[in-house]
Structures are given as structure tokens and as C-alpha cells.
Amino acid sequence: MATAAPAPKINHIGLPIVEYRGGKSTLCAGCGHNAISERIVDALFEMGVDPERVMKMSGIGCSSKSPAYFLSRSHSFNGVHGRMPAIASGAILANHTMMTLGVSGDGDTASIGMGQFVHMMRRNLPMIYIIENNGVYGLTKGQFSATADLGSKLKTGVVNDLPAIDTCALAIQLGATFIGRSFSGDKKQLLSMLKAAIAHKGTVMLDVISPCVTFNDHEGSTKSYKFMQENDDPINEIGFVPSFEEIAVDYNSGEIFEVEMHDGSNLRLRKLHEDYDPTDKANAVRTLMEAQANGEILTGVFYINTTQPTFIDLLNVVDQPLGTLPESLTRPSKSAFDALMAELK
Amino acid sequence: MATVDPALGEKQGEFVTRARVTNDFSINVATVNGSGSQSANSVLLKSIFGMGVPVSGKNLFPSNIAGQPTWFLIRASKNGYVARKRDSEILVAMNPETAKSDVQSLPPGAVVIYEDNLDKTLNLAQIRNDVSLYPVPFDKITAAICPEVKLRKLVRNMVYVGVVAQLLAIDLDVVEESLRQQFSKKQKVFDMNFGAAKAGFDYAQENLTKRDPFFIERMNKTEGKIIIEGNAACGMGAVFAGVTVIAWYPITPSTSVVEAATALLKRLRVTPDGKATFAVIQAEDELAAIGMVLGAGWAGARSMTATSGPGMSLMAEFCGLGYYAEIPGVIINVQRTGPSTGMPTRTQQADLLSAAFLSHGDTKHILLLPGSVKECFELTMAAFDLAERFQTPVFVLSDTDMGMNHWMSEPFDYPAKPLDRGKVLTAADIERLGGFERYRDVDGDAIGWRTLPGTKHPKASYFTRGSGHTAAAGYTENPDEYQAVMDRLARKFDNARKLVPAPVVVKDGTSKIGFLAYGSTDCALSESFDQIKQRYGRNVDYLRLRAYPFAQSVHDFVASHERIYVVEQNRDAQLASLLKLDLPVDQVAKLRSILHYNGLPVDAESITEEFANQEGL
């Protein structure tokens, strides 16, 4: 059959998916991080985000390399270890009109970067903060990180005897306004979650379990593909309808928690756990703490708040990016200067 | 008046005629911090200023909220000397805890004004029989004019302003005017404080017999001058440089830089519809503060932070990233006494070396060194231009003395030049060029072109990283590619010599001896040179540094003198060390050091004595 190659599918801003791709990954084959990069590409493509309107931020570690593997058309900043939140915060203050996508790891966030992480969550600056969570330090060859579960085992047989930090429970408590957990191997859930994240205004914190095939994918690990496939327990099923698509009503409203997003998109969370309300902060934290105590791995959207003002709202800055305001707006006049001098005499 | 002053004798009129000292002495007000003495001292200082007499104020205060000893030195100088004077001739002893040692440290013929109750516990006349004692019943005077017991502690200090004014013959009208400025919009507060000052003035007039030789006489040497602290001047410089993002963490003695800037921003940088053209963020620590500054600088903002030694140490890693990834940002370091926590409220110039090379690896930074409050304003503005021109963090090194004390100055000048936003490509540029390489030296000035996030062109983006990179901003571990970038960075730094603020040749005559210094040391030096001339008949030359990397004229100055005295306020001769790294080997042996590092602002006497000592005079 001599048919012409079909034209590539384009999104609603007229771009093919290839315009969302990045460089070739240098991470290990099978690394969960690569799957996350693919889902980020899919989500941005499907949402029709302009690549030139995105800032990619990261710290140091395997996870933090990954911004090189998606969205080559976006500016990217690979900073220092654990300090992506500060760089991202500064960049957002300079240009709050951009979409900011941060990628960090469990070491980068929950150990060296913990101080900056908690303050980033607290400010609710508009950005998506993804933790590619594999429970180990990869580049230094497999030490436990602070998100490794109590009792999980390294390849060498070393057992983790400290409790894991649950970054989701923490982020909820601290003031971030969209918090979820997913698994790099769950294409559908992760894609829906990322699309909803793009529609959110405020800090989105996504903890994505992302197995390290080299150092943490063995028997006894709680961050392995096998363990996640067997133990992933979604608290809700995510349905996301972007603002530019029509909403079809095809569900039993009692089973669905529906959220109107900032940009007019529609997030529908089908309850898989009885009466889970993702706007109830205290219940969300309690649910996560109980799950951790019981050794359960909950995924899904745990908490969402679409009304909390962001830090940019609180600063009450002009609509234009501060970074490129003209001199006429940033240098006060000679008469204002003269008045100041007169006061000092 | 029970006080006897045997040293000065009974014939006061005769004494005054014989040894009248006019407009040339220092007043030391000893109080406890948190007692509200700051406004009283400020009013006294501005009253002398109002008499047209050059004046300076130095607050020697503890790192404490309330209740610890504080000294405020007010120097009146007809010659315009504004450095700390080693001895104070007039002591206002409001702190019984330190009264004894304060009195003991006075030079002969000095004056003590003190609460008369103090004589019950401390017989001052017995401690010193060569000073004039003026006991004043501060508590009684205060109680009479201030029925509210709670307010008495604050008002009491204003009483000494009145007493001092009367004794020194400062017009009460001038005091009133200073008070009006101080409490401009608060009539009630003004009334209460003026009442106190007047009560002190009246008491002195009726009850004290002038037996000392010190007088303030009207001059016209402050006409048109302003009084400001260095930190306020830095804050003003930032605002007139068009700063858009300030990220900071409070630390003494730099906090008032951001406070001053924020107050001005709120006043001058809000649009008619009430929106801010700036963002000020109090970060969780200095690591975050500098990270935010670099993130903002990367995304196009004029960004800055203000800090002091411990904060700068925390900024080390990020400053290396800023240097290597070539990101603009301004860091104002108001140096305090180190090492470690050191003496947080005391002054030093001991961060020069650590600032110059802050961070690991081959890292070096542009440093600007303001030598006056006017230069705090000008060099802070220049720092933003240089940071964007050279795409790198730029430091402004001030110090506690410069930053937190009152300095008289010529009014500042409104900036004559437009902002230099550096080499930034627009989408149209990229379209015309067909692309760009972030770290390629296309103009031969060792500075690449950058783009800002949001530039609407598919080829506008680049990848910023602190890891090894190529001219095209790609990751590399290739030896040649890595080294090419490092060599270009060195060339760029070298090129900065010509663009940073040039040194000021203050005196270059025929002397074989030259002086080099920077920052707040300058004020003591100009006085010291007069002493050296008067006492030893020597003329010396002087070049004041204003930036690192050093300009060629610094080399020339050293080359044209036999001996060079480097005067600085640290133990380890940091400026001399930095010069030694820069100068040709045959010039290095010319350098000698005069060092002052006890936490007090350097004074002229100390420099003169050490110079005479080293010269064998």
C-alpha cells in the first residue's frame, strides 16, 4: 500500500510533539526518570504549553540531569545541590508570567535541600515541583536517601533503620496547594496528574516513585518496579479535562470529587478510598501517616486548594515580568531624588 | 555647686579666655542600649550640624537588645575631620555601670555631665581631679516635666541634649529645629521631647557655672550638606539603579540596607494602580537569599542581597555558580568584626580576601569599595551595571562604621547615565543571527551574549549549569573545551580592570612615600596626613582604591614610590596580600602595613603613630 506518511499530530497551539522533546538521556536504560521525562513531554504537548514559556529548574543528582532530556526549546537551569527552590523562586519573582517546572530528587529535596524545600512549599509560588523519588543516591553509587522506607534493604544487604520522610504529608502541612504521588510506571495516572498540575495556580508538589534500576530495584526494596506494581494503592482515579476540551458528563456524581481549576479546566477525582476528600488538609495528612505506619503506598491527588493566594498575589506586583521592566518604571525621577536629598539636609 | 576643679582653677573667666576650644572636640554619650538614647544623640548631632559645624556620629553599641553599655561619639570638627577621635573631651555619663571607667579614660581638662545621684556611690571628684564635673538631677527634672512614669526613661535622654546644648552654647532654636525634623509628623512627641530638652537647657543656665573651655560657635561649613548612614545610601543606590528583586536574610550590620531600600521602593516604585515594580523577599537563610538573587538575575531582574561576614560565608557555593555560569547579581557586604560570629556590631575590613575569591575552584569576583556615603550610593548603582555588563556577581564592601553611622556629605548626584543592562539578545536578534552560543566570545571582549527565559524564539533557549560546559552551553568533560571557558573567564575578569570605578589619586606630589587604602579608612587617613605634616613636616602621597581587580594606575602608583603604606582594618593585611598577588614581583617589597583591627573605627592618631614608628620618626 503506497500511502503517504501521515502528517504528524499537532496540538492546539500547532506544534508536533517533537518540539517538546529534549536531548538523548544519559541515564541508565530502564531508569524511572526517563519515563517521567516522557510523561512531561506528553503532558506539555497535550496541554498545548508554549515551550518558550517554560523555565526548567533542577538541583544536582540523576533526577536533576533530566531537564536536559525534555523540552530543548525551554530555558533550563541546573543549579547546585539542594538549592533548586531558591533559584526557581528568584526566577519566578523576576518573571512570574512563565510556567516553572522544577525537577528534584529525594536526596536533593529531602536531605541537603530540605530547608529550601519547606520554605518553597510554604510560599506557594506558582510552579510544579517534581521529586523523582528512588530512595537512593545514584551518582555516588547507592546510599540510602531520607525517603527510603524503614526496613528496606540495599543491594549490599544494609537495612534502613530510620523512618522515611513523607514529602507529601510535609508539603500539605506546609502550605503547598496541589499535592500528589504517582509512580513512573503508571503512565495514565502520571500523565493525568501532570496535566492537572499544569492547570493549577500555586505550588504543585508531585512525589513520583521512580525506581533506580541499578541500585534499588531488587528484592527487599520498597522503591522497585515489582514492589510498586504489587503495592501501588491509588486513593483516587484522576480524570482531567483541559479548559479547551468539552466536558462530557458520564459519571455518578457520588463517586466523583470534582474540582474547577484556575484556568477553567476540570479535575475529577473518582474516589477509590471511601469518602476521601482532597480538600481536607488534616484528613489528608492523617491518611498519609496511617498509610506509612501500615506500610501502604498510596498514590493519587492527596490535596488540592484552588483558592489560596500565591506568593506572587501577596507581593501584588505588576502584571509584566519584573526582570524586563523598562528604566522609566524602575528608576525614580529626578524630582523624587531631589525631594529625598532635601529631606536629608 | 559643690564641684571643685583644682586643675582648671577658680578663675573661670580667665581660663575660658586662655584655652577656649571651639568646634574641635568629641562628645561621648554613655548610655545603655534600648533606652531610647538613639534619638537624643541624633538630635544633638543634628543640632551641631544645624550650627554649621562639621560633625560625625559613631554608635559603639553591643550585640544585644536592651540593657548593655552603649557609647555614642559625636565629633565636632571645624576642619571637617569625621573619623573617630581617640579621646573624647566631653562625657555624658548616663550609665552608672560604666561611669567609673568612662571617667578614668578621659583626657585631662575634660568635662563630665552626670546624674547627681551618682556621687552617692561613686565620688567622681576623687577619681579625677583634673576634669570639670557637672552633676545634673536628671531624674528630678524628668519627673517634673513628664508625669507618665513609663515615658520617663525615654524623655530623660532628651534632658541631656538640653544640658549639653546650654553648656556648649548651641542655640535652643537650633535644637528645636532638629527635634522638629526628628519627630516631623508627631506633634505630641515633639512637645514632650522639646519640653525635656528645654528643661535641661534651663537647668544648666540657672544652676551650672561654665568652667570648661569647650564651645560650639556658628560656622557655615554644613550649608547644603546632607547627613546619612552608608546603609541608607546603599539602599538608595539600589533603588535608583532600578533594582527589581531583593532577597535577603537579616544580619547585623547590613539589615538597614534592605530596610532603607524597601521603604524607598514602597514610596517610589508603586504604579498608580497600586502595583509594585519590585519584589522583596525575606529568605530562609543566606543560601536561599543568594540563590534567589541568581535565579532572578538569570531571568533578567536587577537583583541584590545585603549581608555581612557569616552570611557571605554561606553564599560561597552559589557565588561560584554565579561566576562560572555567568549570572549577574549584587551582594552588599557590610563587613563586621570576624572571625566566626566575632563582634557583630563592631567594624572591620576583614572580608576582602574571602570576597575576592569566594567559593571553591578558580573563582574571583569584582569588588567595589565605597570610601564615603556618597560612594555607597554611586558604587551600589555601578555594581548593578557591572554585574549585568560582566554577567557575574559583584560585591560592594562597606563596613559597620560606614554603614550604620551618620556621615555628613555633599548631596548625591542624580545618575547621569542610563542603566547598562549588558549583552542580552532579543528574539529579533536571534532570528537575524540564526541562533547563538551562550558562552562564545563573538565580540573579543570575553563576554558572551545571553538570552532571557521567555524570549519568543525556538532557538533562544540555552542550558545553564555549574558543571563543565562548552561555549555552546553544552555539558562537557573535554579538557580543551573546559579550559577554553576558564581562560575566557580569566580574560573577562582582566578586562574588568578598565571598567570598574578607577582609584582616586588623592595626593600625588613629590613624596617618596605613598599610602594605599580603601573604604571607611579614608576619613582617618586625611586627618592623619595633616598630623604627619604638622608633626614631622612630611608630605605623603595617597591613592584610594575603589575596586578589585586593580586598575593599572595602582601599579603605576606603587612603581613611582619608594615605600607604600597599606592602611586597612584587619589583622592579616588582606589588602596588601591582594596587592602582592597582583603587583610585579619587584614591587612587592615596597609594601608595608598599618593595621587596625580591635573593632573600633580606625582613628588618625593610631595611623600617625604607627607611621612614625615604622619610619623611625
Interface residues (C-beta under 8 A of the other chain):
Chain A: E19 P51 E52 R53 M55 M57 P67 A68 S72 R73 S74 H75 S76 F77 N78 G79 V80 R83 P85 A86 I87 A88 S89 G90 A91 I92 L93 A94 N95 T97 M98 G115 Q116 V118 H119 L315 N316 V317 V318 D319 P321 L322 G323 T324 L325 E327 L329 T330 R331 P332 K334 A336 F337 D338 L340 M341 L344 K345
Chain B: G224 K225 I226 I227 I228 M236 V239 F240 A241 G242 V243 T244 V245 A247 L264 L268 R269 T271 G274 K275 A276 T277 F278 A279 I281 A283 E284 D285 L287 A288 A289 I290 G291 M292 V293 L294 G295 A296 G297 W298 A299 G300 A301 R302 S303 E317 F318 L321 P411 F412 Y414 P415 P418 L419 T451 L452 P453 G454 T455 K456 H457 P458 A460 S461 Y462 F463 T464 R465 G466 S467 Y475
